[in-house]
Amino acid sequence: MQHTILIIDDEKDIRTALTGILEDEGYQVLCADSAAEGIECALQELPELILLDIWMPGMDGLEALESLKKQLPHVTVIMISGHGTIDTAVRATKLGAFDFIEKPLSLEKVLISVANALQLQELKVENAELKRSSSADSELIGESADIIALREQIRRVALTSASILINGETGSGKNLIACSIHCKSPRRERPFITVHCSAIPEELIESELFGHEKGSLAGAVSQKKGRLDQADGGSLFLDEIGELPLSVQVKILRFIQDGSFERVGGSRQLTADVRIIAASTKSLEQEMANGKFSADLYYQLSTVPFRAPALRERLEDLGALVQHLVALFFRKEGGEAKAFMPDAIDVLLQYSWPGNLRELKNVVERILIMAPGRVISAEDIPSLSGDHLPVLDGALSKSALRDAREEFEREFIIHKLEENDWNISRTADVIELERSNLHRKIKSYGIDVRR
């Protein structure tokens, strides 16, 4: 992209010199010999950057800067002055100037300042796009009664600082609800930090959340800040909070109540301003009855309970969800977009979707990758009755028995983790393996469980 730069200076020699070096660098250059002409040109051409002289006949540069910033608040302006003073520079900065360069001009300094200004401008645009994308990705798609009610609940609760508990089946979108609450809250400009409680070994979870002091743990050669520090001013999403040990639950409860905590191995009382949003696939009421979850923490979190509806309960939203997932896929991967025909949607509606939104996302992406044409019809939809990855395929391609066994075990573990929403404790129970042994195998096989 060729950037457009406007030079506003009453000295012809300055305009000529700047035009020459900037065009040599590949910029498109416009010129004006007065502030009034420059403002008119800026409003018509919308340049990315303006080089503005301060001392000019009639309207001076500071007046022009003030006028430009009122009419084009996002334009970047670098001030040029032959009689610069500290007061002038301070005033220009307060009015929104990016930089202040004194005459006689160092052409090298001009080029550096221009490059820095344009780079900062591009970063601002990218940041705004990321925020827009993040906000869009957190939207709850659909117009079913459940989703309309959920949006209204989020709208009401987001403006408060109340702690939140979200229940729902595996893959039903509990993380989307948490992110939506954060994005619609006054904390939206601050961090949204996610902790997958089931993916972190019990002996490390406290350090992960609260941080630790030097020497408090094996290998702790320095102080480490935890996720609460990282989330200061924002929100901390504790996914599968039912997996936290009781001792850590007590500390989370204390933090919710008074905003204070201690790092592992420390005695100093630290504070952070963090909203806690928790989610669970388990029934925490049953966990309480079994003595595995703190009743006090449960009641503290469930002041405003949320429930993520299963996909089978809102199948009228499936068409809109597929369209949304297709858009997300091609925004990320690029290429020519594809479209699902009504008969393809009809086939998808016949399935019960036990894996909910996560399963739908995987199926839609698989179809988009494998379907040869740009129009996806019923014939392009795979059988969904047993829609699982075959764990033997990779193993059968190996020649050595040990390699085949390891490949099978790795694929089997991934398969079971997916079935259990990447919950390590639940997966360990299902495959009848000690949690610590499962953690070792996950680490050994390089399986990414933070998803």
Phi, psi and omega in degrees: 000131179270122180279143178257128180239132178254127176256123176244105183203137181278353179265117183299320182299321179295315180299318182294315181296314181294320178300317182299310184289326181287320177293326176298332179273001176095008179275152170270129188242134172243153182228148173216143184259009176210161180296317182297314179296322180296318179296317179298318179296318180299319181292331181274318188263342180049063179292156176285333186214143177235130170260115192237119177286144180277310187266104178221152176298150181075231178291125180276176185295326180292320176296318179297319179299315180298318180294317180298316183292333177286322185269329178229074188300337184265358181287144180263131184234130173250126182271144177237134181215138174267350181226055186287140173232164179298318181298319179296317180297318179296316181296318179299319179296318179296329179281352174113011178292143179282320184209168183223114183244132181266148171276153356295140188287135167270111184299327178296317179294322178300313181296321179295315181296318178298314180298317180295318181297315181292324178295317178297320178298318178295321178296322178296319179295316179297319180296317178297321179292321178296318179295320179297315180296317180298317179295318180295320181292339181271356181292142176272117186271135176128163179232022175291162181301320181297317183287321177299316179294322180294318178299317180295321178296317178298315181302318182288317187280329186303327184285349179262179175252014183299142173289152189233142171237126181244122176252155178165163181291167175305129175074014185274358175101027179298323178295325178295321178296315180300315181294322179295320177301314180296314185293338180258007182261167175297349181270007190301333181276354181257173188295148169242105187254130180251134174238119176273096189300329182281347184266359183245128180305147183304323184286349182247347188296323181295317177296322180298320183280314189255349185084176179214160177269159179303132177081001183282338180227161175299125180086001180277083185275354177207167177291145179228132175278148182260187183293332177296319176299316182297327185270004185308126182089347184241222184230145176243119181260113180262094181280133185058056181297338179295347179275352181289139174299153181303323181297325179282325176303319180298320181288325175296318179300315180299319180296317179299322185286317184230003176073015182245156178200167175235145174285156177300129181081003181247166178236352180287137175277117179252156179231155176206149178258093186225133173271131179264123173240123183242156178219153179207139171274330179287159169279108182290335174298318178292322177297323176297314181299329179273002179075019183256355179221139183292124178297320180298318179293320180301312182291329178293320182282326190269022174302317176236088182281144175241153174227127176274117182290145176291153182297324181295341179275351181218050183297341177295344178271354190299318180300314179294323179295317178298315180300319179295317180294323177297315180298317178298319182298311184283337173293326181276317188265339184077191181090179181282132182292153176239160183229140177272126177282160181304323181292332176290319177297322179300320178296316180297329181289343181279352185263151185272347177053063178298334178269003174059219186297324181295318178293319178299317180300314180297318181294315180299316180296321179297318179294317180299325180285319189269332183294129186286327185262176179274346178249123184258119181249183182302327182293340182273353183275124180286167175297130184253000184295325178227057191282075180229154178287132178290120185281351182271339188305311182294321182294322182291343179278353181273151180263325181271140182300316182298318179296319180295318181296316180294320179296318178298314182298318180298312181295323179297315180296315178300316181301313181289326176297318178298318180298330184251029175056035179058027176272111187292318181298314181294319179297318179301319179295317184296317183268006175057055180226141177300141182302319181296322178293321178295320177300317180297318180293320178300315179294318183296321183270000178066036181277129180272109181261358181270075181224000000 
